[in-house]
Amino acid sequence: MNAEIDNLDFISSPQVVENYKFLDEIGVFRHIERLNKELLDCSNLLSGAVDIFNKISVTEILDAAVWRISDRFLPSFITFLWKPHQNRSDVIIKSYKNYKPVEINLPIQTIAPFVPFFTRFPKPVAYEIFEFQENNLDPVLLSGLKALDPELLIPIMGPFGLYGVVIIGRKMISKGYTPEELFFLEQLMSFLSQAVQNNLHYEHSVRDVKTGLYNHGYFLTRLSEEIARTKREEAVSSLLVMDVDKFKIFNDTYGHLAGDRVLETLAHSIKQSLRIGDIPSRFGGEEFTILLINTPRQVAWTVAERLRMSVAAMKVPWETPLPQVTISLGLVSFDSSMDTNADEIISRADEALYQSKENGRNRTSVWGSGLLFRIQRSRQDQNDPGISAVQNLQGVS
């Protein structure tokens, strides 16, 4: 705004008015207009960078970038392809039209076909340049891209190479992207790339590589935080500990790769069975934990049973049919009345898990022991007489 006032003062000054024609002929006003536009671009770019870096997930980062690109250019569509795991080839596709996410049919399973090209040309390029380069590109990939009618391909580059690709459609109002607009997009994508890198690197630091669930260190941190919160706010939360029944059979009979596939499939089933806010993690080996925030015992038991039955019904893709996978679970709830720490909470959940194993596996058991526990919980359990002490709630018996 100050720049606009200064410009107005400059143009209306007597000296400028007196020499207006001359200044106009030599291009002073056009130069000022160009500088103002560049200043506005820099301001938009900076505010876009701040907006992008304030997001806490890749999806939110992409949403923020979409708003910036759409507001500036109004393209027919924007599609993001990115690799969420550095050591895996799978790709996630997210597409937008008119600011809103939409489903598209794009035959891309990996960003590998893009790598040779963007290693050579790590800047925004017109789709035609990409299409006609001699890179032995997959014709199915090219056909799928062509069906989108893209205008630009923009790489998201990082220290480990290509993180992803942004595909932008043609502008709906005017034709083509000017060199200045391409420069703006390139700079915005550099901020996007850094934000995605930071997010992925953080995720890698708190995630288990094999399963994609949270790792043991992150789980212990969150459990301690949750115990402190329940005491501070007089809340109640729960912890599930689960173990794959007779997991050694998978490794010894079918090989460790089959065992790995079981764990990966189980992790996917865990993610599908939980709610937003639940914290699943790989505790170690074939043992997993789930921290259930603001979840009382009965609700936690329902979650555990839903998960147990989901696992018992899941199919593990493998060339040789594998035995049905089942899990045993131990459950403990904790609240402000319990003077305990993370180690004790985990130990109690392990006791319940051991009880499930002893009682035949493929079941959920709830922790509690002795007369004191039953007296303390008797009123709470009057409408739920099936839950007291370490007792099996559901299973094969």
C-alpha contacts under 8 A as a table, 3 or more apart, distances in Angstrom:
res1	aa1	res2	aa2	distance
1	M	4	E	5.11
1	M	5	I	6.45
2	N	5	I	5.07
2	N	6	D	6.14
3	A	6	D	5.05
3	A	7	N	6.11
4	E	7	N	5.05
4	E	8	L	6.13
5	I	8	L	4.99
5	I	9	D	6.10
6	D	9	D	5.05
6	D	10	F	6.07
7	N	10	F	4.95
7	N	11	I	6.13
8	L	11	I	5.23
8	L	12	S	6.08
9	D	12	S	5.27
9	D	13	S	6.00
10	F	13	S	5.37
10	F	16	V	7.03
11	I	16	V	5.90
11	I	17	V	6.93
12	S	16	V	6.75
12	S	17	V	6.35
13	S	16	V	5.46
13	S	17	V	6.30
14	P	17	V	5.08
14	P	18	E	6.00
15	Q	18	E	5.15
15	Q	19	N	6.30
16	V	19	N	5.13
16	V	20	Y	5.40
16	V	23	L	7.74
17	V	20	Y	4.96
19	N	22	F	5.48
19	N	23	L	6.19
20	Y	23	L	5.17
20	Y	24	D	5.99
21	K	24	D	5.11
21	K	25	E	6.18
22	F	25	E	5.12
22	F	26	I	6.39
23	L	26	I	5.36
23	L	27	G	6.32
23	L	28	V	5.40
23	L	29	F	7.07
24	D	27	G	5.17
24	D	28	V	5.87
24	D	29	F	5.94
24	D	30	R	7.72
25	E	28	V	7.76
27	G	30	R	5.19
27	G	31	H	6.08
28	V	31	H	5.09
28	V	32	I	6.23
29	F	32	I	4.94
29	F	33	E	6.10
30	R	33	E	4.99
30	R	34	R	6.13
31	H	34	R	5.04
31	H	35	L	6.15
32	I	35	L	5.03
32	I	36	N	6.12
33	E	36	N	5.08
33	E	37	K	6.24
34	R	37	K	5.09
34	R	38	E	6.21
35	L	38	E	5.01
35	L	39	L	6.04
36	N	39	L	4.97
36	N	40	L	6.14
37	K	40	L	5.04
37	K	41	D	6.14
38	E	41	D	4.97
38	E	42	C	6.15
39	L	42	C	5.11
39	L	43	S	6.17
40	L	43	S	5.00
40	L	44	N	6.11
41	D	44	N	5.07
41	D	45	L	5.93
41	D	184	F	7.36
42	C	45	L	4.95
42	C	46	L	6.03
43	S	46	L	5.18
43	S	47	S	6.17
44	N	47	S	5.20
44	N	48	G	5.93
45	L	48	G	5.02
45	L	49	A	6.13
45	L	184	F	7.33
45	L	187	Q	7.68
45	L	188	L	6.44
46	L	49	A	5.06
46	L	50	V	6.28
47	S	50	V	5.10
47	S	51	D	6.14
48	G	51	D	5.04
48	G	52	I	6.10
48	G	64	A	7.79
48	G	65	A	7.45
48	G	68	R	6.46
48	G	188	L	7.42
49	A	52	I	5.10
49	A	53	F	6.06
49	A	188	L	7.03
49	A	191	F	5.87
49	A	192	L	7.60
50	V	53	F	5.25
50	V	54	N	6.18
51	D	54	N	5.35
51	D	55	K	7.00
51	D	64	A	6.68
52	I	55	K	5.67
52	I	61	I	5.33
52	I	62	L	7.98
52	I	64	A	5.76
52	I	65	A	6.70
52	I	191	F	7.54
52	I	192	L	6.74
52	I	195	A	6.86
53	F	56	I	7.94
53	F	61	I	7.44
53	F	191	F	7.90
53	F	195	A	5.69
55	K	58	V	7.85
55	K	60	E	5.66
55	K	61	I	5.49
55	K	64	A	8.00
56	I	60	E	6.73
56	I	61	I	7.33
56	I	199	N	7.17
57	S	60	E	5.25
57	S	61	I	6.19
57	S	199	N	6.53
58	V	61	I	4.94
58	V	62	L	6.13
58	V	196	V	6.09
58	V	199	N	6.69
58	V	200	L	7.92
59	T	62	L	5.17
59	T	63	D	6.14
60	E	63	D	4.97
60	E	64	A	6.18
61	I	64	A	5.22
61	I	65	A	6.34
61	I	192	L	7.26
61	I	195	A	7.27
61	I	196	V	7.28
62	L	65	A	5.02
62	L	66	V	6.11
62	L	80	F	7.77
62	L	192	L	7.83
63	D	66	V	5.07
63	D	67	W	6.45
64	A	67	W	5.32
64	A	68	R	6.51
65	A	68	R	5.14
65	A	69	I	6.15
65	A	188	L	7.98
65	A	192	L	7.19
66	V	69	I	5.19
66	V	70	S	5.80
66	V	78	I	7.17
66	V	96	Y	7.65
66	V	99	Y	6.69
67	W	70	S	5.17
67	W	71	D	5.90
67	W	99	Y	6.50
68	R	71	D	5.35
68	R	72	R	6.26
69	I	72	R	5.25
69	I	73	F	5.94
69	I	74	L	7.12
69	I	75	P	7.87
69	I	185	L	7.83
70	S	73	F	5.36
70	S	74	L	4.40
70	S	75	P	6.19
70	S	98	N	7.62
70	S	99	Y	6.88
71	D	74	L	5.95
73	F	171	K	6.17
74	L	98	N	7.86
74	L	171	K	5.79
74	L	172	M	6.10
74	L	173	I	7.35
75	P	78	I	7.07
75	P	168	I	6.72
75	P	169	G	5.36
75	P	170	R	5.38
75	P	171	K	4.21
75	P	172	M	5.66
76	S	97	K	6.47
76	S	98	N	7.53
76	S	168	I	7.68
76	S	169	G	5.04
76	S	170	R	5.69
76	S	171	K	6.04
76	S	172	M	5.84
77	F	95	S	7.24
77	F	96	Y	5.66
77	F	97	K	4.73
77	F	98	N	7.28
77	F	168	I	5.98
77	F	169	G	5.04
77	F	170	R	7.76
78	I	95	S	5.70
78	I	96	Y	5.19
78	I	97	K	6.66
78	I	166	V	7.15
78	I	167	I	5.78
78	I	168	I	4.66
78	I	169	G	6.32
79	T	93	I	7.09
79	T	94	K	5.73
79	T	95	S	4.09
79	T	96	Y	6.22
79	T	166	V	5.76
79	T	167	I	4.97
79	T	168	I	6.45
80	F	92	I	7.99
80	F	93	I	5.72
80	F	94	K	5.21
80	F	95	S	6.16
80	F	164	G	7.25
80	F	165	V	5.97
80	F	166	V	4.64
80	F	167	I	6.34
81	L	91	V	6.49
81	L	92	I	5.68
81	L	93	I	4.68
81	L	94	K	6.65
81	L	111	I	7.47
81	L	164	G	5.19
81	L	165	V	5.16
81	L	166	V	6.36
82	W	91	V	5.60
82	W	92	I	5.53
82	W	93	I	6.85
82	W	111	I	7.40
82	W	163	Y	5.73
82	W	164	G	3.86
82	W	165	V	6.41
83	K	86	Q	6.78
83	K	88	R	7.81
83	K	89	S	6.89
83	K	90	D	6.28
83	K	91	V	4.73
83	K	92	I	6.33
83	K	110	T	7.79
83	K	111	I	7.31
83	K	163	Y	5.80
83	K	164	G	6.09
84	P	90	D	7.63
84	P	91	V	6.85
84	P	92	I	7.12
84	P	200	L	6.92
85	H	88	R	5.35
85	H	89	S	7.46
85	H	90	D	7.68
85	H	200	L	7.74
85	H	204	H	7.87
86	Q	89	S	7.64
89	S	109	Q	7.86
89	S	110	T	5.57
89	S	111	I	7.48
89	S	112	A	7.69
90	D	109	Q	6.08
90	D	110	T	5.40
91	V	108	I	7.75
91	V	109	Q	5.94
91	V	110	T	5.20
91	V	111	I	6.67
94	K	101	P	7.10
94	K	102	V	7.70
94	K	103	E	7.71
95	S	101	P	5.62
95	S	102	V	5.56
95	S	103	E	6.57
95	S	104	I	6.87
96	Y	99	Y	5.88
96	Y	100	K	5.18
96	Y	101	P	4.31
96	Y	102	V	5.37
97	K	100	K	5.43
97	K	101	P	6.51
97	K	102	V	6.55
105	N	144	G	7.77
106	L	141	L	7.82
106	L	144	G	5.54
106	L	145	L	7.16
107	P	140	V	6.95
107	P	141	L	6.06
107	P	144	G	6.06
108	I	111	I	7.39
108	I	141	L	6.39
110	T	113	P	7.37
111	I	114	F	5.58
111	I	115	V	6.84
111	I	164	G	6.81
111	I	165	V	7.83
112	A	115	V	5.28
112	A	116	P	7.94
113	P	116	P	6.97
113	P	117	F	7.98
113	P	137	L	6.40
113	P	138	D	7.28
114	F	117	F	5.63
114	F	118	F	6.25
115	V	118	F	5.43
115	V	119	T	5.90
115	V	161	G	7.96
115	V	162	L	6.32
116	P	119	T	5.21
116	P	120	R	6.62
116	P	135	N	7.30
117	F	120	R	5.38
117	F	121	F	6.11
117	F	130	F	7.43
117	F	135	N	7.03
118	F	121	F	4.58
118	F	122	P	4.73
118	F	123	K	7.43
118	F	155	P	6.64
118	F	162	L	7.57
119	T	122	P	5.87
119	T	161	G	7.72
119	T	162	L	7.85
121	F	125	V	7.94
122	P	155	P	6.32
122	P	157	M	7.28
123	K	154	I	6.31
123	K	155	P	6.46
123	K	186	E	6.70
124	P	152	L	6.61
124	P	153	L	5.72
124	P	154	I	4.32
124	P	155	P	6.71
124	P	182	L	6.92
124	P	185	L	7.74
124	P	186	E	6.34
125	V	129	I	6.68
125	V	130	F	7.21
125	V	152	L	5.66
125	V	153	L	5.47
125	V	154	I	6.51
126	A	129	I	5.52
126	A	130	F	6.89
126	A	151	E	5.76
126	A	152	L	4.61
126	A	153	L	6.27
127	Y	130	F	5.16
127	Y	131	E	6.12
127	Y	150	P	6.30
127	Y	151	E	5.55
127	Y	152	L	5.30
127	Y	153	L	5.99
128	E	131	E	4.99
128	E	132	F	6.15
129	I	132	F	5.49
129	I	133	Q	6.21
130	F	133	Q	5.48
131	E	142	L	6.92
134	E	137	L	7.55
137	L	141	L	7.42
137	L	142	L	7.21
138	D	141	L	5.19
138	D	142	L	6.37
139	P	142	L	4.98
139	P	143	S	5.95
140	V	143	S	5.03
140	V	144	G	6.14
141	L	144	G	5.15
141	L	145	L	6.20
142	L	145	L	5.09
142	L	146	K	5.96
143	S	146	K	5.09
143	S	147	A	6.24
144	G	147	A	5.25
144	G	148	L	6.83
145	L	148	L	5.31
145	L	149	D	6.88
145	L	150	P	7.00
146	K	149	D	5.11
146	K	150	P	6.80
148	L	169	G	7.65
149	D	169	G	6.51
149	D	170	R	7.69
150	P	153	L	7.68
150	P	167	I	6.50
150	P	168	I	5.76
150	P	169	G	4.33
150	P	170	R	6.37
151	E	167	I	7.65
151	E	168	I	5.87
151	E	169	G	4.88
151	E	170	R	5.10
151	E	176	G	7.99
152	L	167	I	5.86
152	L	168	I	5.15
152	L	169	G	6.67
152	L	170	R	7.93
153	L	165	V	6.75
153	L	166	V	5.79
153	L	167	I	4.78
153	L	168	I	6.50
154	I	165	V	5.66
154	I	166	V	4.95
154	I	167	I	6.44
154	I	186	E	7.56
154	I	189	M	7.62
155	P	162	L	6.91
155	P	163	Y	7.79
155	P	164	G	6.15
155	P	165	V	4.55
155	P	166	V	6.24
155	P	189	M	7.86
156	I	162	L	6.07
156	I	163	Y	5.46
156	I	164	G	5.01
156	I	165	V	5.61
156	I	166	V	7.27
156	I	189	M	6.57
156	I	190	S	7.21
156	I	192	L	7.52
156	I	193	S	5.13
157	M	160	F	7.90
157	M	161	G	5.68
157	M	162	L	4.71
157	M	163	Y	5.68
157	M	164	G	7.24
157	M	190	S	7.75
157	M	193	S	6.19
158	G	161	G	5.21
158	G	162	L	6.26
158	G	163	Y	6.49
158	G	193	S	6.69
158	G	194	Q	7.30
158	G	197	Q	6.88
160	F	163	Y	7.67
162	L	165	V	7.88
163	Y	193	S	7.78
163	Y	197	Q	7.95
170	R	175	K	7.41
170	R	176	G	7.05
171	K	174	S	5.84
171	K	175	K	6.19
171	K	176	G	6.87
171	K	177	Y	7.91
172	M	175	K	7.78
177	Y	181	E	5.81
177	Y	182	L	6.33
178	T	181	E	5.09
178	T	182	L	6.22
179	P	182	L	5.03
179	P	183	F	6.17
180	E	183	F	5.06
180	E	184	F	6.25
181	E	184	F	4.95
181	E	185	L	6.19
182	L	185	L	5.06
182	L	186	E	6.06
183	F	186	E	5.03
183	F	187	Q	6.23
184	F	187	Q	5.28
184	F	188	L	6.13
185	L	188	L	5.02
185	L	189	M	5.98
186	E	189	M	5.14
186	E	190	S	6.28
187	Q	190	S	5.03
187	Q	191	F	6.62
188	L	191	F	5.25
188	L	192	L	6.22
189	M	192	L	4.69
189	M	193	S	5.82
190	S	193	S	5.01
190	S	194	Q	6.28
191	F	194	Q	5.18
191	F	195	A	6.18
192	L	195	A	5.12
192	L	196	V	6.09
193	S	196	V	5.16
193	S	197	Q	6.03
194	Q	197	Q	4.99
194	Q	198	N	6.10
195	A	198	N	5.15
195	A	199	N	6.21
196	V	199	N	5.09
196	V	200	L	6.01
197	Q	200	L	5.16
197	Q	201	H	5.92
198	N	201	H	5.20
198	N	202	Y	6.12
199	N	202	Y	5.14
199	N	203	E	6.09
200	L	203	E	4.93
200	L	204	H	6.02
201	H	204	H	5.03
201	H	205	S	6.26
202	Y	205	S	5.06
202	Y	206	V	6.57
203	E	206	V	5.33
203	E	207	R	5.79
204	H	207	R	5.14
204	H	208	D	7.50
204	H	209	V	7.36
206	V	214	Y	5.64
206	V	215	N	5.57
206	V	217	G	7.34
206	V	218	Y	5.66
207	R	212	G	5.60
207	R	213	L	5.49
207	R	214	Y	4.20
207	R	215	N	4.87
207	R	218	Y	7.99
208	D	211	T	5.76
208	D	212	G	5.17
208	D	213	L	5.49
208	D	214	Y	5.62
208	D	215	N	4.74
208	D	281	S	7.73
208	D	282	R	6.74
209	V	212	G	5.67
210	K	260	D	7.75
210	K	263	L	8.00
210	K	264	E	6.77
211	T	263	L	6.75
211	T	264	E	5.09
211	T	267	A	5.70
211	T	268	H	7.87
211	T	282	R	7.60
212	G	267	A	7.51
213	L	267	A	6.91
213	L	280	P	6.03
213	L	281	S	4.91
213	L	282	R	6.16
214	Y	218	Y	6.35
214	Y	219	F	6.68
214	Y	279	I	7.45
214	Y	280	P	6.21
214	Y	281	S	4.23
214	Y	282	R	6.34
215	N	218	Y	5.57
215	N	219	F	6.34
215	N	281	S	5.47
215	N	282	R	5.58
215	N	283	F	6.89
216	H	219	F	5.09
216	H	220	L	6.27
216	H	281	S	6.55
216	H	282	R	6.22
216	H	283	F	5.16
216	H	284	G	7.28
217	G	220	L	5.31
217	G	221	T	6.39
218	Y	221	T	5.17
218	Y	222	R	6.22
219	F	222	R	5.18
219	F	223	L	6.00
219	F	279	I	7.63
219	F	281	S	6.35
219	F	291	L	7.96
220	L	223	L	5.10
220	L	224	S	6.24
220	L	342	A	7.32
221	T	224	S	5.39
221	T	225	E	6.30
222	R	225	E	4.99
222	R	226	E	6.01
223	L	226	E	5.03
223	L	227	I	6.17
223	L	291	L	7.12
223	L	342	A	6.35
224	S	227	I	5.21
224	S	228	A	6.33
224	S	341	N	7.21
224	S	342	A	5.69
225	E	228	A	5.23
225	E	229	R	6.17
226	E	229	R	4.89
226	E	230	T	6.11
226	E	237	S	7.75
226	E	293	I	7.53
227	I	230	T	5.29
227	I	231	K	6.46
227	I	334	F	7.54
227	I	335	D	7.54
227	I	341	N	7.14
227	I	342	A	7.33
228	A	231	K	5.30
228	A	232	R	6.18
229	R	232	R	4.95
229	R	233	E	5.89
229	R	234	E	7.85
229	R	235	A	7.45
230	T	233	E	5.31
230	T	234	E	5.20
230	T	235	A	4.41
230	T	236	V	5.84
230	T	237	S	7.17
230	T	334	F	7.78
230	T	335	D	5.48
230	T	336	S	5.43
231	K	234	E	5.21
231	K	235	A	6.86
231	K	335	D	6.41
231	K	336	S	3.95
231	K	337	S	7.43
232	R	235	A	7.90
232	R	336	S	7.25
233	E	336	S	7.69
234	E	335	D	6.57
234	E	336	S	4.97
235	A	294	N	6.48
235	A	335	D	5.74
235	A	336	S	6.48
236	V	293	I	7.78
236	V	294	N	5.43
236	V	295	T	6.10
236	V	296	P	5.74
236	V	333	S	6.97
236	V	334	F	5.72
236	V	335	D	4.37
236	V	336	S	7.22
237	S	291	L	7.75
237	S	292	L	5.85
237	S	293	I	5.04
237	S	294	N	4.62
237	S	295	T	4.59
237	S	296	P	5.81
237	S	297	R	7.83
237	S	333	S	5.72
237	S	334	F	5.66
237	S	335	D	6.55
238	S	291	L	6.19
238	S	292	L	5.11
238	S	293	I	6.77
238	S	294	N	7.61
238	S	295	T	5.85
238	S	296	P	6.50
238	S	297	R	6.59
238	S	300	A	6.45
238	S	331	L	7.11
238	S	332	V	5.67
238	S	333	S	4.04
238	S	334	F	6.04
239	L	289	T	7.11
239	L	290	I	5.85
239	L	291	L	4.76
239	L	292	L	5.98
239	L	331	L	5.80
239	L	332	V	5.43
239	L	333	S	6.25
239	L	345	I	7.84
239	L	346	I	7.84
239	L	349	A	6.99
240	L	289	T	5.45
240	L	290	I	5.03
240	L	291	L	6.48
240	L	292	L	7.75
240	L	300	A	7.99
240	L	304	A	7.30
240	L	329	L	6.62
240	L	330	G	5.69
240	L	331	L	4.72
240	L	332	V	6.76
240	L	349	A	6.70
241	V	287	E	7.23
241	V	288	F	5.85
241	V	289	T	4.48
241	V	290	I	6.60
241	V	329	L	5.62
241	V	330	G	5.17
241	V	331	L	6.57
241	V	346	I	7.91
241	V	349	A	6.00
241	V	350	D	6.66
241	V	353	L	6.71
242	M	287	E	5.67
242	M	288	F	5.24
242	M	289	T	6.20
242	M	327	I	6.44
242	M	328	S	5.52
242	M	329	L	4.27
242	M	330	G	6.30
242	M	353	L	6.80
243	D	286	E	5.87
243	D	287	E	4.46
243	D	288	F	6.37
243	D	327	I	5.53
243	D	328	S	5.51
243	D	329	L	6.61
243	D	353	L	7.84
244	V	247	F	5.56
244	V	286	E	5.77
244	V	287	E	6.73
244	V	325	V	7.24
244	V	326	T	6.15
244	V	327	I	4.55
244	V	328	S	6.63
245	D	325	V	7.23
245	D	326	T	5.68
245	D	327	I	5.23
245	D	328	S	6.50
245	D	361	R	6.66
245	D	362	N	7.21
246	K	249	I	5.89
246	K	250	F	7.87
247	F	250	F	5.58
247	F	251	N	7.04
247	F	259	G	7.52
247	F	286	E	7.12
248	K	251	N	5.29
248	K	252	D	5.97
249	I	252	D	5.21
249	I	253	T	5.54
249	I	254	Y	7.56
250	F	253	T	5.54
250	F	254	Y	5.34
250	F	255	G	6.54
250	F	256	H	7.32
250	F	258	A	6.44
250	F	259	G	5.27
250	F	322	L	7.76
251	N	254	Y	5.66
251	N	255	G	4.51
251	N	256	H	4.57
251	N	257	L	7.60
251	N	258	A	6.68
251	N	259	G	5.13
252	D	255	G	5.73
252	D	256	H	7.41
254	Y	257	L	7.90
254	Y	258	A	5.88
254	Y	259	G	7.56
254	Y	322	L	8.00
255	G	258	A	5.45
255	G	259	G	6.54
256	H	259	G	4.79
256	H	260	D	6.11
257	L	260	D	4.96
257	L	261	R	6.25
258	A	261	R	5.01
258	A	262	V	6.31
258	A	318	W	7.15
259	G	262	V	5.08
259	G	263	L	6.45
260	D	263	L	5.14
260	D	264	E	6.21
261	R	264	E	5.04
261	R	265	T	6.04
261	R	316	V	7.14
261	R	317	P	7.72
261	R	318	W	7.86
262	V	265	T	5.22
262	V	266	L	5.98
262	V	316	V	6.22
262	V	325	V	7.82
263	L	266	L	5.01
263	L	267	A	6.07
263	L	286	E	6.98
264	E	267	A	5.13
264	E	268	H	6.40
265	T	268	H	5.11
265	T	269	S	6.30
265	T	316	V	6.26
266	L	269	S	5.00
266	L	270	I	6.15
266	L	311	V	6.79
267	A	270	I	5.01
267	A	271	K	6.31
268	H	271	K	5.18
268	H	272	Q	6.29
269	S	272	Q	5.08
269	S	273	S	6.16
269	S	307	L	7.70
269	S	310	S	6.96
269	S	311	V	6.53
269	S	314	M	7.60
270	I	273	S	5.22
270	I	274	L	6.34
270	I	280	P	7.51
270	I	307	L	6.63
271	K	274	L	5.59
271	K	280	P	7.59
273	S	303	V	7.85
273	S	306	R	7.00
273	S	307	L	5.70
273	S	310	S	7.35
274	L	278	D	6.41
274	L	303	V	7.33
274	L	307	L	7.79
275	R	278	D	5.72
277	G	292	L	7.63
277	G	293	I	6.87
278	D	290	I	6.79
278	D	291	L	5.94
278	D	292	L	5.07
278	D	293	I	6.30
279	I	290	I	5.39
279	I	291	L	4.97
279	I	292	L	6.62
280	P	288	F	7.36
280	P	289	T	5.78
280	P	290	I	4.23
280	P	291	L	6.42
281	S	288	F	5.77
281	S	289	T	5.30
281	S	290	I	6.23
282	R	285	G	7.68
282	R	286	E	7.78
282	R	287	E	6.36
282	R	288	F	4.46
282	R	289	T	6.30
283	F	286	E	7.92
283	F	287	E	5.43
283	F	288	F	4.83
283	F	289	T	6.04
284	G	287	E	5.42
284	G	288	F	6.91
292	L	295	T	5.66
292	L	300	A	7.07
295	T	299	V	6.17
295	T	300	A	5.98
296	P	299	V	5.60
296	P	300	A	6.10
296	P	333	S	6.62
297	R	300	A	5.00
297	R	301	W	6.10
297	R	332	V	7.36
297	R	333	S	5.60
298	Q	301	W	5.04
298	Q	302	T	6.37
299	V	302	T	5.05
299	V	303	V	6.35
300	A	303	V	5.02
300	A	304	A	6.14
300	A	331	L	7.66
301	W	304	A	4.94
301	W	305	E	6.12
301	W	331	L	7.28
301	W	364	T	7.56
301	W	366	V	7.99
302	T	305	E	5.19
302	T	306	R	6.11
303	V	306	R	5.17
303	V	307	L	6.21
304	A	307	L	5.15
304	A	308	R	6.06
304	A	329	L	7.28
304	A	364	T	6.91
305	E	308	R	4.88
305	E	309	M	6.10
305	E	363	R	7.92
305	E	364	T	6.88
305	E	394	Q	7.49
306	R	309	M	5.39
306	R	310	S	6.10
307	L	310	S	4.97
307	L	311	V	6.19
308	R	311	V	5.30
308	R	312	A	6.26
308	R	326	T	7.18
308	R	327	I	6.28
308	R	328	S	7.59
308	R	329	L	7.95
308	R	362	N	7.31
308	R	363	R	7.35
308	R	364	T	7.96
309	M	312	A	4.96
309	M	313	A	6.28
310	S	313	A	5.26
310	S	314	M	6.23
311	V	314	M	5.12
311	V	325	V	6.60
311	V	326	T	6.08
311	V	327	I	7.18
312	A	324	Q	6.75
312	A	325	V	5.87
312	A	326	T	5.09
312	A	327	I	7.65
313	A	324	Q	7.92
314	M	324	Q	7.90
314	M	325	V	7.55
315	K	324	Q	7.53
316	V	322	L	7.09
317	P	321	P	7.95
318	W	321	P	6.24
318	W	322	L	7.09
326	T	362	N	5.61
327	I	361	R	7.08
327	I	362	N	5.13
327	I	363	R	7.24
328	S	353	L	6.47
328	S	356	S	5.90
328	S	357	K	6.49
328	S	361	R	5.33
328	S	362	N	4.70
328	S	363	R	5.14
328	S	364	T	6.11
329	L	352	A	7.39
329	L	353	L	5.11
329	L	356	S	6.55
329	L	362	N	7.71
329	L	363	R	6.26
329	L	364	T	4.65
329	L	365	S	6.36
330	G	349	A	5.05
330	G	350	D	6.22
330	G	351	E	7.19
330	G	352	A	4.33
330	G	353	L	3.82
330	G	354	Y	7.49
330	G	355	Q	7.83
330	G	356	S	6.96
330	G	364	T	5.81
330	G	365	S	5.07
330	G	366	V	5.93
330	G	367	W	7.13
331	L	349	A	5.28
331	L	352	A	6.27
331	L	353	L	7.42
331	L	364	T	7.22
331	L	365	S	6.11
331	L	366	V	4.67
331	L	367	W	6.00
332	V	345	I	7.12
332	V	348	R	6.53
332	V	349	A	5.26
332	V	352	A	7.70
332	V	366	V	5.97
332	V	367	W	5.25
332	V	368	G	7.95
334	F	337	S	7.98
334	F	338	M	6.46
334	F	345	I	7.71
335	D	338	M	5.81
336	S	339	D	7.50
340	T	344	E	6.17
340	T	345	I	7.02
341	N	344	E	5.45
341	N	345	I	6.32
342	A	345	I	5.11
342	A	346	I	6.19
343	D	346	I	5.23
343	D	347	S	6.07
344	E	347	S	4.93
344	E	348	R	6.15
345	I	348	R	5.24
345	I	349	A	6.33
346	I	349	A	5.10
346	I	350	D	6.11
347	S	350	D	4.98
347	S	351	E	6.23
348	R	351	E	5.00
348	R	352	A	6.44
348	R	367	W	6.12
348	R	368	G	7.96
349	A	352	A	5.14
349	A	353	L	6.20
349	A	366	V	7.76
349	A	367	W	6.34
350	D	353	L	4.85
350	D	354	Y	6.05
351	E	354	Y	5.08
351	E	355	Q	6.29
351	E	367	W	6.89
352	A	355	Q	5.00
352	A	356	S	6.43
352	A	365	S	5.27
352	A	366	V	5.60
352	A	367	W	4.99
352	A	390	V	6.10
353	L	356	S	5.08
353	L	357	K	6.40
353	L	364	T	7.52
353	L	365	S	6.49
354	Y	357	K	5.03
354	Y	358	E	6.14
355	Q	358	E	5.02
355	Q	359	N	6.10
355	Q	365	S	6.63
355	Q	390	V	7.26
355	Q	391	Q	7.95
355	Q	392	N	7.89
356	S	359	N	5.19
356	S	360	G	6.56
356	S	361	R	5.35
356	S	362	N	7.33
356	S	363	R	5.77
356	S	364	T	6.13
356	S	365	S	5.62
356	S	392	N	6.89
357	K	360	G	5.55
357	K	361	R	4.46
357	K	362	N	7.80
358	E	361	R	6.91
359	N	392	N	7.90
359	N	397	S	7.93
360	G	363	R	7.74
360	G	396	V	7.26
360	G	397	S	7.68
361	R	395	G	7.73
361	R	396	V	7.94
362	N	395	G	5.97
362	N	396	V	7.03
363	R	392	N	7.08
363	R	393	L	7.51
363	R	394	Q	5.61
363	R	395	G	4.29
363	R	396	V	7.06
364	T	392	N	6.09
364	T	393	L	6.11
364	T	394	Q	6.00
364	T	395	G	6.96
365	S	390	V	6.23
365	S	391	Q	5.50
365	S	392	N	4.55
365	S	393	L	6.07
365	S	394	Q	7.86
366	V	387	I	7.46
366	V	388	S	7.76
366	V	389	A	7.10
366	V	390	V	5.12
366	V	391	Q	5.82
366	V	392	N	6.90
366	V	393	L	7.63
367	W	389	A	6.02
367	W	390	V	4.52
367	W	391	Q	7.37
368	G	373	F	6.20
368	G	374	R	7.91
368	G	388	S	6.57
368	G	389	A	3.81
368	G	390	V	4.87
369	S	372	L	7.64
369	S	373	F	5.83
369	S	374	R	7.59
369	S	389	A	4.73
369	S	390	V	6.22
370	G	373	F	5.67
370	G	374	R	6.70
370	G	389	A	6.81
371	L	374	R	5.10
371	L	375	I	6.14
372	L	375	I	5.16
372	L	376	Q	6.11
373	F	376	Q	5.15
373	F	377	R	6.08
373	F	389	A	6.96
374	R	377	R	5.18
374	R	378	S	5.47
374	R	388	S	6.36
374	R	389	A	6.71
375	I	378	S	5.17
375	I	379	R	7.98
376	Q	379	R	7.58
377	R	380	Q	5.12
377	R	381	D	6.03
377	R	388	S	7.74
378	S	381	D	5.09
378	S	382	Q	6.19
379	R	382	Q	5.32
380	Q	383	N	7.41
380	Q	384	D	7.83
381	D	384	D	4.66
381	D	385	P	5.55
381	D	387	I	6.83
381	D	388	S	7.43
382	Q	385	P	5.70
384	D	387	I	6.10
385	P	388	S	7.13
386	G	393	L	7.06
387	I	391	Q	6.54
387	I	393	L	7.12
388	S	391	Q	6.28
392	N	395	G	7.38
394	Q	397	S	7.89
